[in-house]
Amino acid sequence: MIGDSPFAVEPWAVREPSVDLDRLGVSESVFTLSNGHIGLRGNLDEGEPHGLPGTYLNSFCELRPLPYAEGGYGYPESGQAIVNVTNGKLIRLLVDDEPLDVRYGQVVEHERVLDFRTGLLTRDLHWVSPAGKAVRLRSERLVSLVQRSIAAISYTVTAGDEPVQLVLQSELFANEDLPAAEDDPRIEAALARPLVPEVHTDNTTGATLLHSLRGTGLRMAAATDHDVHGPAGTETHSSSSENIGRTTVICRLAPGRSLRIVKYLAYGWSSRRSMPALNDQVRAALTAARYTGWDGLLDEQRAYLDEFWAGADVEVEGDPQLQQAVRFGLFHVLQAGARAEGRAIPAKGLTGPGYDGHTFWDTETFVLPMLSHTVPDAAAHALRWRRETLPLALERAQQLGFEGAAFPWRTIRGQECSGYWPAGTAALHVNADIADAVLRHVGATGDDEFERTVGLELLTATARLWRSVGHHDGDGGFRIDGVTGPDEYSAIADNNLFTNLMAQRNLRGAADVCRRHPDEAAELGVGHEEIASWQDAADAMVLPFDAKRGVHAQSENFTEHALWDFGGTPPEKYPLLLHFPYLDLYRKQVVKQADLVLAMQLCPEAFSPEQKQRNFAYYEQITVRDSSLSAATQGVLAAETGHLGLAYEYLCETGMLDLHDLAGNTEHGLHLAALSGVWSGVVAGFGGLRHLAAGLSFAPRLPEELSRIAFMIRWRGRRLRVEVHPGEARYRLIDGADLELLHHGERLTVGKAEVTAGIPAFGPVEPVRQPVGREPLVRRLRAGGSS
């Protein structure tokens, strides 16, 4: 076991056996339900106590100021922040005039369970009021993965040994108060009570509230309807005002009798549709949900998840915590992207307001590879969103003096929202990351139509950027100077290796796709000369290498910089960016997160096995993992280079990040890229999955801590099952035509019959070390240390 956890360890669920008021924010994030369109944080039904209330609609955001001490050309004028919208989760209960509140009376039993197979969050509570009246409560909550606009709650109250009078208030509540989260009062003011009331209506069993935002002008609607099942004499009525829609149910329950309501919720928003149209939209969604009924919604949800797990499940034997963590990650990443059609996948999904709800390059580099192999349609929709924002990226590139497209470092609706240009505007690799996601998605799906209609345009626009940003030097090399790579502790560097390799892949990929679709390329103005110029730039790309040390340099001259004083940096001074000036960080050999090591994972054929060994050892000793993105990548390369025990430790660190709140900020939302990284650590790390020029490739190996792994991936219309045991791997197609793949470089043909292949022994490797005090966190947790 890795440290203490408030959650029970189970293979298919997260169970909280009691309520911990000091950890409400963390459990609210962990118990979030979402479908990529709606996100409901796992707040208690009665709304209080809470850590951080949260109900989100994907991309429904308000403008916020970006204050600068000094202005500059090209600085974004405003940012965007996701808005906490109308809360429809609220169901307040009064037991003989005593509000149910777990801070008062006696909590005899309180358990919550998030089930990955049903998609349900269930809560069981046995509560005795201060006056001694006992009730049992069972609530079940879902956000539909099938009916995009719908969430629903089944809420049942059962009387104890005495009769009780119940008053149940099921609410829509807009502009609820939130804990202060920003240091800048101007930002607080911009986001305080952001929803402007427009229309409110009610009927006997429900209500509708419509609001708009002042800055962006976006409009939203939220509506409820209820099925009520109670004893004779149960009364129901509703009312509404500008910010509250309330349905009240009152009844008397005899001992052992129950009151049950089913609450249907519908949400919609638009930048174009009128208020009447939005009203009609959510009312129609409610009609469809009521027609389906609670049991029908459950059946739809289970069928959807059965299909998902049939093509995505990962089995881990030998570590129950890791088994739970990998399915927890798969479930939440699915929730983030399943129905996000036409919208981005934010770094926190819809689990909290962290990063203001922004999308970064994390999505394309960490999340989409998993989705392309498990839920390809979700990955395609995320890339279509990038294509929809292409006009803004073209405009931004023009503003910066470049050709092609400059996609934003952080955004919600496509505009650049980063006010810190060395880590934002200068991190041009985001454009190659998007192109890489396109190439990987097409490789995994074989979707020629997607390549022709979406991929071609994205690849062309990003290739044009690199041809514009870079230049041929006097020695014939193609240089990309003055950029920031994934490691934000090394900014404005020349020839960042990750950026250059990814740009090279972008340029070659664009050239290949344009050759395959010449008519569509011609419509974009791409001719033979431009394709040739992309190819020339790619072939001449400068890839810094330090011959004296025998390693690649993260950027030009990086290995000549002074080393950071790791021994003199106490643990409380991490993360470094909060305790040291960037000027000091930029001049030293200290790496925030995997940069060159990530390049070795994404561009494996650019390095020899010996180079990977030396590079990994060199950068391991200067990487401090001040980012949640790093451990997963370091684990994948640790596995590839034979450091299997270290790979296992990094995988555990990634997997426990949110379940154990290792970074201390899970209350603001889950770390979606790290959740994807758990999948990557198993499938790309111990499974050795790579996309190579020769085709789909695996190089599996197990650490001593695990006795077996098995996983499913989708590949070009097939479902492939891979099972790894000590000494051998087994491959079998569940459906689809026979598949040719590589196993440790050996070509195999796999069909419905299982194919077994031996795993070659890995030669001895020299141990690697980390900076002082920055060893894998799980070592400290296992030893009983602090996180």
BELHUPE-V405462 format. One record per residue. N is the residue number from 0. RES is the residue in one letter. D_LAST is the distance of its C-alpha to the last C-alpha in whole Angstrom. Layout:
N,RES,D_LAST
N,RES,D_LAST
This chain:
0,M,14
1,I,11
2,G,9
3,D,11
4,S,12
5,P,15
6,F,17
7,A,19
8,V,19
9,E,22
10,P,24
11,W,26
12,A,24
13,V,21
14,R,22
15,E,20
16,P,22
17,S,22
18,V,22
19,D,19
20,L,20
21,D,17
22,R,15
23,L,19
24,G,18
25,V,15
26,S,18
27,E,20
28,S,19
29,V,18
30,F,22
31,T,24
32,L,27
33,S,29
34,N,31
35,G,31
36,H,34
37,I,32
38,G,29
39,L,28
40,R,25
41,G,24
42,N,25
43,L,27
44,D,31
45,E,32
46,G,30
47,E,29
48,P,26
49,H,24
50,G,21
51,L,22
52,P,26
53,G,27
54,T,30
55,Y,30
56,L,33
57,N,32
58,S,33
59,F,35
60,C,34
61,E,35
62,L,36
63,R,34
64,P,35
65,L,33
66,P,34
67,Y,35
68,A,36
69,E,38
70,G,39
71,G,40
72,Y,42
73,G,40
74,Y,38
75,P,37
76,E,38
77,S,36
78,G,33
79,Q,32
80,A,30
81,I,30
82,V,31
83,N,30
84,V,34
85,T,36
86,N,34
87,G,35
88,K,33
89,L,34
90,I,36
91,R,37
92,L,38
93,L,40
94,V,41
95,D,45
96,D,44
97,E,40
98,P,37
99,L,35
100,D,32
101,V,29
102,R,28
103,Y,32
104,G,34
105,Q,32
106,V,30
107,V,31
108,E,29
109,H,27
110,E,26
111,R,25
112,V,25
113,L,25
114,D,27
115,F,27
116,R,31
117,T,32
118,G,30
119,L,30
120,L,28
121,T,29
122,R,29
123,D,31
124,L,31
125,H,33
126,W,34
127,V,36
128,S,37
129,P,38
130,A,42
131,G,41
132,K,42
133,A,39
134,V,39
135,R,37
136,L,35
137,R,34
138,S,33
139,E,33
140,R,32
141,L,33
142,V,33
143,S,36
144,L,35
145,V,39
146,Q,40
147,R,38
148,S,39
149,I,38
150,A,36
151,A,37
152,I,36
153,S,38
154,Y,37
155,T,39
156,V,40
157,T,41
158,A,43
159,G,43
160,D,46
161,E,47
162,P,48
163,V,46
164,Q,47
165,L,44
166,V,44
167,L,42
168,Q,41
169,S,40
170,E,39
171,L,39
172,F,37
173,A,37
174,N,35
175,E,33
176,D,31
177,L,28
178,P,25
179,A,25
180,A,23
181,E,25
182,D,26
183,D,29
184,P,32
185,R,34
186,I,31
187,E,31
188,A,35
189,A,35
190,L,33
191,A,34
192,R,36
193,P,37
194,L,39
195,V,42
196,P,44
197,E,47
198,V,48
199,H,48
200,T,50
201,D,50
202,N,52
203,T,52
204,T,49
205,G,46
206,A,46
207,T,45
208,L,44
209,L,44
210,H,42
211,S,42
212,L,40
213,R,42
214,G,41
215,T,40
216,G,43
217,L,41
218,R,43
219,M,41
220,A,42
221,A,41
222,A,43
223,T,42
224,D,45
225,H,45
226,D,46
227,V,47
228,H,48
229,G,49
230,P,51
231,A,55
232,G,55
233,T,52
234,E,52
235,T,50
236,H,50
237,S,49
238,S,49
239,S,47
240,S,47
241,E,45
242,N,42
243,I,42
244,G,43
245,R,43
246,T,45
247,T,46
248,V,46
249,I,48
250,C,49
251,R,50
252,L,48
253,A,50
254,P,48
255,G,46
256,R,47
257,S,45
258,L,44
259,R,43
260,I,42
261,V,41
262,K,40
263,Y,41
264,L,39
265,A,40
266,Y,39
267,G,41
268,W,41
269,S,43
270,S,44
271,R,47
272,R,48
273,S,50
274,M,49
275,P,52
276,A,50
277,L,47
278,N,48
279,D,50
280,Q,47
281,V,45
282,R,48
283,A,49
284,A,45
285,L,45
286,T,49
287,A,47
288,A,44
289,R,47
290,Y,49
291,T,46
292,G,45
293,W,42
294,D,43
295,G,44
296,L,40
297,L,39
298,D,41
299,E,40
300,Q,37
301,R,37
302,A,39
303,Y,37
304,L,34
305,D,36
306,E,37
307,F,34
308,W,32
309,A,36
310,G,35
311,A,31
312,D,29
313,V,27
314,E,27
315,V,25
316,E,26
317,G,23
318,D,20
319,P,20
320,Q,17
321,L,18
322,Q,21
323,Q,20
324,A,18
325,V,21
326,R,23
327,F,21
328,G,21
329,L,24
330,F,25
331,H,23
332,V,25
333,L,28
334,Q,28
335,A,27
336,G,30
337,A,33
338,R,35
339,A,34
340,E,38
341,G,39
342,R,35
343,A,32
344,I,29
345,P,26
346,A,23
347,K,21
348,G,24
349,L,26
350,T,23
351,G,22
352,P,23
353,G,21
354,Y,22
355,D,25
356,G,26
357,H,27
358,T,27
359,F,26
360,W,27
361,D,24
362,T,27
363,E,29
364,T,27
365,F,24
366,V,26
367,L,29
368,P,30
369,M,28
370,L,30
371,S,33
372,H,33
373,T,32
374,V,34
375,P,36
376,D,38
377,A,34
378,A,34
379,A,37
380,H,37
381,A,34
382,L,36
383,R,39
384,W,38
385,R,37
386,R,41
387,E,42
388,T,40
389,L,42
390,P,44
391,L,42
392,A,40
393,L,44
394,E,44
395,R,41
396,A,42
397,Q,46
398,Q,44
399,L,42
400,G,46
401,F,45
402,E,46
403,G,45
404,A,42
405,A,38
406,F,36
407,P,33
408,W,30
409,R,29
410,T,31
411,I,32
412,R,36
413,G,36
414,Q,37
415,E,34
416,C,32
417,S,30
418,G,31
419,Y,29
420,W,32
421,P,30
422,A,27
423,G,30
424,T,33
425,A,33
426,A,31
427,L,34
428,H,32
429,V,31
430,N,35
431,A,35
432,D,32
433,I,34
434,A,37
435,D,35
436,A,34
437,V,37
438,L,38
439,R,36
440,H,37
441,V,40
442,G,40
443,A,38
444,T,40
445,G,44
446,D,44
447,D,47
448,E,48
449,F,44
450,E,45
451,R,48
452,T,47
453,V,44
454,G,43
455,L,46
456,E,45
457,L,42
458,L,42
459,T,45
460,A,44
461,T,41
462,A,43
463,R,45
464,L,42
465,W,42
466,R,45
467,S,45
468,V,42
469,G,43
470,H,46
471,H,48
472,D,48
473,G,51
474,D,50
475,G,50
476,G,46
477,F,45
478,R,42
479,I,39
480,D,39
481,G,36
482,V,34
483,T,30
484,G,28
485,P,25
486,D,23
487,E,23
488,Y,23
489,S,27
490,A,29
491,I,33
492,A,33
493,D,36
494,N,36
495,N,32
496,L,33
497,F,31
498,T,33
499,N,36
500,L,35
501,M,35
502,A,38
503,Q,40
504,R,39
505,N,39
506,L,43
507,R,44
508,G,43
509,A,45
510,A,48
511,D,48
512,V,47
513,C,50
514,R,52
515,R,52
516,H,53
517,P,55
518,D,57
519,E,54
520,A,53
521,A,56
522,E,55
523,L,52
524,G,55
525,V,53
526,G,56
527,H,56
528,E,56
529,E,53
530,I,51
531,A,53
532,S,51
533,W,48
534,Q,48
535,D,49
536,A,46
537,A,44
538,D,46
539,A,46
540,M,42
541,V,41
542,L,38
543,P,37
544,F,37
545,D,36
546,A,39
547,K,38
548,R,35
549,G,35
550,V,33
551,H,33
552,A,32
553,Q,29
554,S,32
555,E,35
556,N,35
557,F,31
558,T,31
559,E,33
560,H,31
561,A,29
562,L,26
563,W,23
564,D,22
565,F,19
566,G,19
567,G,20
568,T,17
569,P,14
570,P,11
571,E,11
572,K,14
573,Y,12
574,P,13
575,L,17
576,L,19
577,L,18
578,H,19
579,F,21
580,P,25
581,Y,25
582,L,28
583,D,26
584,L,24
585,Y,27
586,R,29
587,K,26
588,Q,25
589,V,22
590,V,21
591,K,18
592,Q,19
593,A,21
594,D,24
595,L,27
596,V,25
597,L,25
598,A,29
599,M,29
600,Q,28
601,L,30
602,C,33
603,P,33
604,E,37
605,A,37
606,F,35
607,S,36
608,P,34
609,E,35
610,Q,33
611,K,30
612,Q,30
613,R,30
614,N,28
615,F,25
616,A,25
617,Y,26
618,Y,23
619,E,20
620,Q,21
621,I,21
622,T,18
623,V,15
624,R,14
625,D,14
626,S,15
627,S,14
628,L,17
629,S,17
630,A,15
631,A,18
632,T,21
633,Q,19
634,G,19
635,V,23
636,L,24
637,A,22
638,A,24
639,E,27
640,T,28
641,G,27
642,H,24
643,L,23
644,G,20
645,L,18
646,A,19
647,Y,18
648,E,14
649,Y,14
650,L,16
651,C,13
652,E,11
653,T,13
654,G,14
655,M,11
656,L,10
657,D,12
658,L,13
659,H,9
660,D,9
661,L,6
662,A,8
663,G,9
664,N,12
665,T,13
666,E,16
667,H,18
668,G,18
669,L,17
670,H,17
671,L,20
672,A,20
673,A,17
674,L,19
675,S,22
676,G,20
677,V,19
678,W,23
679,S,23
680,G,21
681,V,23
682,V,27
683,A,27
684,G,25
685,F,26
686,G,29
687,G,30
688,L,31
689,R,33
690,H,36
691,L,38
692,A,42
693,A,43
694,G,41
695,L,38
696,S,37
697,F,34
698,A,33
699,P,31
700,R,29
701,L,27
702,P,24
703,E,25
704,E,22
705,L,24
706,S,27
707,R,29
708,I,28
709,A,30
710,F,30
711,M,33
712,I,34
713,R,37
714,W,39
715,R,42
716,G,43
717,R,42
718,R,39
719,L,38
720,R,36
721,V,34
722,E,33
723,V,32
724,H,32
725,P,32
726,G,35
727,E,36
728,A,36
729,R,38
730,Y,39
731,R,41
732,L,42
733,I,42
734,D,44
735,G,46
736,A,48
737,D,47
738,L,45
739,E,45
740,L,41
741,L,40
742,H,38
743,H,37
744,G,40
745,E,43
746,R,44
747,L,44
748,T,46
749,V,44
750,G,46
751,K,46
752,A,46
753,E,43
754,V,43
755,T,41
756,A,41
757,G,39
758,I,36
759,P,37
760,A,35
761,F,33
762,G,34
763,P,32
764,V,29
765,E,28
766,P,24
767,V,22
768,R,20
769,Q,17
770,P,17
771,V,16
772,G,12
773,R,12
774,E,12
775,P,11
776,L,7
777,V,9
778,R,10
779,R,7
780,L,7
781,R,10
782,A,11
783,G,9
784,G,7
785,S,4
786,S,0
